[in-house]
Amino acid sequence: MIVKQRNRKAYVTLLSVIILGAISILVLITTIAIDTESIFAADVMDQGKQARFFADSCAERAIDLLKQNNLYGGTESYLFTSGSCTVSAVSGTGNTNRTFTTTGVYENATRKVSVTVTTVNPTTAIGSWQEVQ
C-alpha cells in the first residue's frame, strides 16, 4: 500500500511539472510574439515619421524658393541619402494664396503635406500646413 501511495505522489508531481513546464513555454512564446510585433510596429512608426520629416523639409524648401522668386512653380524632386521628397506644382500667382503639396518617401512609408501660404513676402504667413492622404 505504501508503494502505491509513493507511485501516486510521484505521478502527481511529474504531471504537475509537465503542466507547469507547458504553461511556462506558452508564456515565453507569447512574450516573444508580442515583443516581435512591438518592434515591427515601432519600425513602421519610425518610417512614417522620417517620411513626414522629408515632406516637411520639401515644404520648407519650396517656401524658401517661393520667397526668392514669386514665379516659382514647384514640380521638383530631391533625393536624400535615405529617402526623397517631391514638390507638386504651386497653384496661385503673386504674393498671396499659394498652395502646394509635398510628398516624402522613406523606405516603405509615404507621407503627404499640403501647405497654403497666405502671404509670401515680406513676412511669410502660413494659412495651413497639414498632412493629407
C-alpha positions in Angstrom: 0.0 0.0 0.0 2.9 2.4 0.8 4.4 1.7 -2.6 1.2 2.6 -4.4 0.9 5.9 -2.5 4.5 6.8 -3.4 3.9 6.0 -7.0 0.7 8.1 -6.9 2.6 11.0 -5.4 5.4 10.7 -7.9 2.8 10.6 -10.7 1.1 13.7 -9.4 4.4 15.5 -9.1 5.5 14.5 -12.6 2.2 15.6 -14.1 2.4 18.9 -12.2 5.9 19.6 -13.5 4.8 18.8 -17.1 1.8 21.1 -16.8 3.9 24.0 -15.3 6.5 23.5 -18.0 3.9 23.7 -20.8 2.4 26.8 -19.3 5.9 28.4 -19.0 6.6 27.6 -22.6 3.3 29.2 -23.7 4.0 32.3 -21.7 7.5 32.5 -23.2 6.3 32.1 -26.8 3.5 34.7 -26.3 6.0 37.2 -24.9 8.4 36.7 -27.8 5.5 37.1 -30.3 4.3 40.3 -28.6 7.8 41.7 -28.5 8.4 40.9 -32.2 5.1 42.6 -33.1 6.0 45.7 -31.0 9.4 46.0 -32.7 7.8 45.8 -36.1 5.2 48.4 -35.2 7.8 50.8 -33.8 9.8 50.4 -37.1 6.8 51.2 -39.2 6.1 54.3 -37.0 9.7 55.5 -37.3 9.5 55.1 -41.1 6.3 57.3 -41.1 8.0 59.9 -39.0 11.0 60.0 -41.3 8.8 60.3 -44.4 6.9 63.2 -42.8 10.2 64.8 -42.0 11.2 64.6 -45.7 7.8 66.0 -46.7 8.1 68.9 -44.3 11.7 69.6 -45.5 10.5 69.8 -49.1 7.7 72.2 -48.0 10.2 74.5 -46.2 12.5 74.4 -49.3 9.5 75.3 -51.5 8.6 78.3 -49.3 12.2 79.5 -49.4 12.2 79.3 -53.2 8.8 81.0 -53.4 10.1 83.9 -51.2 13.2 84.2 -53.6 11.1 84.1 -56.7 7.3 84.8 -56.9 7.2 82.8 -60.1 8.5 79.6 -58.5 6.3 76.8 -59.9 7.3 73.7 -57.9 7.4 70.3 -59.6 10.8 69.4 -58.2 12.2 66.3 -56.6 15.0 66.0 -54.0 17.0 62.9 -53.1 18.4 62.4 -49.7 20.8 59.6 -48.5 17.9 57.5 -47.2 14.8 58.9 -48.9 13.3 61.5 -51.2 10.6 64.2 -51.5 8.8 66.0 -54.2 7.0 69.3 -54.5 3.8 69.5 -56.6 3.0 72.4 -58.9 2.5 75.5 -56.9 -1.0 76.9 -57.5 -1.9 80.6 -57.4 0.1 83.6 -58.5 1.7 86.6 -57.0 2.3 87.3 -53.3 -0.8 85.7 -51.8 -2.7 82.4 -51.6 -0.1 80.0 -52.9 -0.8 76.3 -52.4 1.3 73.2 -53.0 1.7 69.6 -51.8 4.8 67.8 -50.9 5.4 64.0 -50.7 8.1 62.4 -48.5 9.2 58.9 -49.0 11.3 56.8 -46.6 11.7 53.0 -47.1 8.1 51.7 -47.2 6.4 54.9 -45.9 5.0 57.8 -47.8 3.6 61.0 -46.3 2.0 64.0 -48.0 1.8 67.5 -46.7 -0.5 70.3 -48.1 0.7 73.8 -47.5 -1.1 77.1 -48.1 0.9 80.3 -47.9 -1.4 83.2 -47.5 1.3 85.8 -47.8 4.7 85.2 -49.3 6.6 88.5 -48.7 7.8 90.5 -46.8 6.7 88.4 -43.9 5.6 84.9 -44.8 2.2 83.8 -43.3 1.2 80.1 -43.4 -2.5 79.6 -43.7 -2.4 75.8 -43.3 0.2 73.1 -43.1 -1.3 69.6 -42.6 -0.7 66.0 -43.5 -3.1 64.7 -46.1 -3.9 61.3 -47.6 
